Amino acid sequence: MRKQRLSIPANGGLAVKDAVLRNLETKFKYLAGIVVVIFAILLIRLWVLQIMEGATIMVKSKQNQTRVIRIEAPRGIFYDRKGNILVTSRISHNLSVVPEDIKDKPEVITLLSKILKISEKELREKLEPNPKLSRTPYQYIPISKDVDPTTVIQLLEEKFNLPGVEVEEVPVRSYPYKDLACHLFGYIREINDQELEAEKGKSYRLGDNIGKTGLERTYEDYLRGVSGGKNFEVDIHGRPLRLLENQDAIPGNNLHLTIDLKVQAAAEKALDDQMAWLQKYSKWRNAKSGAVLALDPRNGNILAMVSKPGFDPNAFVGVMPQEVADKIYRNPLHPLTNRTIQGEFAPGSTFKPITVFSAFMENKVTMNEKIYCGGYDSIWGKKFKCWIVDNTSGPRSHGLETVVDGLKNSCNIVMGELSRRVGPNVLAKYSRFFGLGKPTGLNLYPGEASGLVPDPEWKRKNTKEKTWYPLETMMLGIGQTYLTVTPIQLAEVYAAIANDGKVYRPQLVSKITSPSGELVTKFNPQLMVDLQISPSIRSVIQQGLTEVIGDGGTGSSAFQGFPIDKYPVAGKTGTAQKPPYDNSGVFACYAPANKPEIVVVVFVEQGGSGAGGAAPIGRKVLEAYFNLDKPVADIASQSSAKATPTVTNNTEAPSGSRKPATTLTGTPASVPSTENESNEKSIPRSQD
């Protein structure tokens, strides 16, 4: 069969050819345009990368090539005034793991969980990244802190079978004396989210420790050092190849405290021993808390600060067992409360020197005037009672007394009469004159309570019973009613008397030095006020206070055998009441009376009278200060230890006042109305 041939005219072929060429040209133009656009985009991107983001990319590139392992800095050391180390840092072993190295190796998971004595499930949970922490691949994450030595040895023995597992040496806070001065030192703990936000710009990160209370918190910025680091070159998987740079950590600055370790330890032991004896051998079974504060009246340096019950700051380092947490946070005695600056107590008869001072300043009494104590006083038909009425082995009244006798005998009738003469507003004025009712200015976190100085105006504004009764004026004069003080406030009152009216701001730190010993900051004594107490008035008050400790005084039994000829003591016993609780014992003193070097204040909550419950503790503190006690061979081993105490018998009859003190938190109890009481009903009295 013959094929038919298609013929195309010559001019028609040219037309088709032109059409094809035009089509190709159009496509080429489109393609060229696309190529131009692509190149333009590439050029713009290249410009952005090189010019706009070049520096950032360079940093990221270097970061991808290197890894920095942080080296924690040890916190500064605490020294006592004689150079003894009180708080330091020790070397701890922390376990860190690279999850990428062991996640797919079940044999490593099994071995590591066995050594750590945790389940494989728990270990795998620890390996999961924390969303709050930024992390790059092959970066170590902490698994366990403060690993015990036995576990460390096991980990090192199995090192070649545990790839990606690292045991690091890190500094950890150490309190070698355990609960000694725990409220003063405070404690550290891991920083929380709120603190992290508040401390922005200070290079903190989650997992870091920060001071929470006490000196650890107050001087955090000084104590915290500067972290160092090791810079490694790493491969594309983030695994270290070689060390490029090693920057040592810089330890924190050191605090040189005014505390005397020997006096502090003696005060701790004396309070522990006395409370243990009272609980076991007396009717004061609830004597389980108290405070002791000692300071130098010449400069305000605090020599000892004790608050019981306390806690071991070491418990806050690392993971706290639940039973330990319960003993601290669920304890009804509130062991975290620093009673020396936050406890608010009625001062009882230790307030009486202010009453005497007020009467002399207002010319309401003379040095030789005698006031009669018949055991009772009467006001508005009510009997105001002196403690001696309950004396079962001697007189039931003091008879005629001068002001000095009134202090020596702690006579409520004399003090009640002086209070009635000057009135409540004058008593309140001179109480504030001595610094009561406001913080002393001590720089210690979380701060001081203010105490309370009541007067008629205060009662009108703050209680349902608006009227201030004359009886309340007399009760105020013996340290009762709504009146409350902190131990450090009372110490400042006695420091003023001891130091001719000069009152220094109490302080705990004398200087701060660098790790190399260079001076960073020095804290000189700060004279807050000179009360300019008349020498004649001070002489009368001091004579009365020294006779308290001498023969026949209310504090004499506690100081039997003490060398008062060499170290004369001026002191005052007192007792505060807050029904339905037991009486609390109070004692304040300074010595030597003729050239004072130390003031001591003691509060024993529900510890009975000041003479029998608190004064023996004050004596022990003075013995330690004047080196009259036996040398302390091992203070650390005695911290928290209980021993059989040496106490003196209280020869005074129990006494006290139903007028309430305040609770530890300072909430005043109500004062009962005196308007409708029977004339036969005597008003209870402050006991000593």
BELNOR-V31438 format. One record per backbone hydrogen bond with DSSP energy under -0.5 kcal/mol. CO is the residue of the C=O (numbers start at 0). NH is the residue of the N-H. Records with the same first field share a line. If there is no record, write none. Layout:
CO = NH ; NH
This chain:
4 = 6
8 = 12
9 = 13
10 = 14
11 = 15
12 = 16
13 = 17
14 = 18
15 = 19
16 = 20
17 = 21
18 = 22
19 = 23
20 = 24
21 = 25
22 = 26
23 = 27
24 = 28
25 = 29
26 = 30
27 = 31
28 = 32
29 = 33
30 = 34
31 = 35
32 = 36
33 = 37
34 = 38
35 = 39
36 = 40
37 = 41
38 = 42
39 = 43
40 = 44
41 = 45
42 = 46
43 = 47
44 = 48
45 = 49
46 = 50 ; 51
47 = 52
52 = 56
53 = 57
54 = 58
55 = 59
56 = 60
57 = 61
58 = 62
59 = 63
60 = 64
61 = 65
64 = 233
66 = 68 ; 231
67 = 69
68 = 229
69 = 71
70 = 227
73 = 251
76 = 254
77 = 85 ; 86
78 = 256
79 = 82
83 = 79
85 = 176
86 = 77
87 = 173
89 = 171
91 = 93 ; 169
92 = 146
93 = 95 ; 167
94 = 142 ; 143
95 = 165
96 = 98 ; 140
97 = 100 ; 101
98 = 101 ; 102
101 = 104
104 = 107 ; 108
105 = 109
106 = 110
107 = 111
108 = 112
109 = 113
110 = 114
111 = 115
112 = 116 ; 117
118 = 122
119 = 123
120 = 124
121 = 125
122 = 126
123 = 127
124 = 127
128 = 130
129 = 132
135 = 138
140 = 96
143 = 94
147 = 151
148 = 152
149 = 153
150 = 154
151 = 155
152 = 156
153 = 157
155 = 158
157 = 160
158 = 161
161 = 164
163 = 97
165 = 95 ; 167
167 = 93 ; 169
169 = 91
171 = 89
173 = 87 ; 175
174 = 177
176 = 179
177 = 312
178 = 181
180 = 184
181 = 185
183 = 214
184 = 215
186 = 211 ; 212
188 = 209
191 = 195
192 = 196
193 = 197
194 = 198
196 = 199
198 = 201
204 = 207
207 = 190
209 = 188
212 = 215 ; 216
213 = 216 ; 217 ; 444
214 = 218
216 = 219
218 = 221 ; 222
219 = 223
221 = 252
222 = 75
224 = 226
225 = 249
227 = 70
228 = 246
229 = 68 ; 231
230 = 243 ; 244
231 = 66
232 = 240 ; 241
234 = 237
238 = 234
241 = 232
244 = 230
245 = 247
246 = 228
248 = 250
249 = 225
253 = 512
254 = 78 ; 256
255 = 509 ; 510
258 = 80 ; 260
259 = 263
260 = 264
261 = 265
262 = 266
263 = 267
264 = 268
265 = 269
266 = 270
267 = 271
268 = 272
269 = 273
270 = 274
271 = 275
272 = 276
273 = 277
274 = 278
275 = 279
276 = 280 ; 281
277 = 281
282 = 284
283 = 286
285 = 287
288 = 604
289 = 307
290 = 602
291 = 305
292 = 600
293 = 302 ; 303
294 = 296 ; 598
295 = 298 ; 299
299 = 506
300 = 295
302 = 259
303 = 293
305 = 291
307 = 289
310 = 312
311 = 314
312 = 315
313 = 316
315 = 317
318 = 320
320 = 324
321 = 325
322 = 326
323 = 327
324 = 328
325 = 329
329 = 331
330 = 333
333 = 336
336 = 338
337 = 340 ; 341
338 = 342 ; 486
339 = 487
340 = 448
342 = 344
344 = 484
346 = 349
347 = 350
348 = 351
350 = 353 ; 354
351 = 355
352 = 356
353 = 357
354 = 358
355 = 359
356 = 360
357 = 361
358 = 363 ; 364
359 = 362
365 = 368
370 = 400
371 = 373
372 = 398
374 = 385
375 = 373
376 = 383
378 = 381
381 = 378 ; 383
382 = 384 ; 682
383 = 376
385 = 388
386 = 389
387 = 390
398 = 372
400 = 370
401 = 405
402 = 406
403 = 407
404 = 408
405 = 409 ; 410
407 = 553
410 = 414
411 = 415
412 = 416
413 = 417
414 = 418
415 = 419
416 = 420
417 = 421
418 = 422
422 = 426
423 = 427
424 = 428
425 = 429
426 = 430
427 = 431
428 = 432
429 = 433
430 = 435
431 = 434
434 = 437
441 = 443
443 = 446
444 = 213
449 = 436
451 = 453 ; 483
454 = 458
455 = 459
456 = 460
457 = 461
458 = 462
463 = 465
466 = 468
468 = 471 ; 472
469 = 473
470 = 474
471 = 475
472 = 476
473 = 477
474 = 477 ; 479
475 = 478
478 = 347
479 = 482
483 = 451
484 = 344
485 = 489
486 = 490
487 = 491
488 = 492
489 = 493
490 = 494
491 = 495
492 = 496
493 = 497
494 = 498
495 = 500
496 = 499
498 = 501
500 = 530
501 = 503
502 = 527 ; 528
506 = 301
507 = 257 ; 258
509 = 522
510 = 255
511 = 519 ; 520
512 = 253
513 = 516
517 = 513
520 = 511
521 = 523
524 = 526
525 = 504 ; 527
528 = 502 ; 530
533 = 537
534 = 538
535 = 539
536 = 540
537 = 541
538 = 542
539 = 543
540 = 544
541 = 545
542 = 546
543 = 547
544 = 548 ; 570
545 = 549
547 = 554 ; 555
549 = 552
552 = 555
554 = 558
555 = 558
556 = 559
558 = 561
561 = 563
562 = 565 ; 566
567 = 591 ; 592
568 = 570
569 = 589
571 = 587
573 = 585
575 = 583
576 = 660
577 = 580
582 = 607
583 = 575
584 = 603
585 = 573
586 = 601
587 = 571
588 = 599
589 = 569
590 = 596 ; 597
591 = 594
597 = 590
598 = 294
599 = 588
600 = 292
601 = 586
602 = 290 ; 604
603 = 584 ; 606
604 = 288
608 = 612 ; 613
609 = 613 ; 614
613 = 616 ; 617
614 = 618
615 = 619
616 = 620
617 = 621
618 = 622
619 = 623
620 = 624
621 = 625
622 = 627 ; 628
623 = 626
630 = 632
633 = 637
634 = 637 ; 638
635 = 638
637 = 640
642 = 644
644 = 646
648 = 650
654 = 686
655 = 684
660 = 668
662 = 665
663 = 343
665 = 667
666 = 662
669 = 671
673 = 676
677 = 680
679 = 681
680 = 382
682 = 384
687 = 610
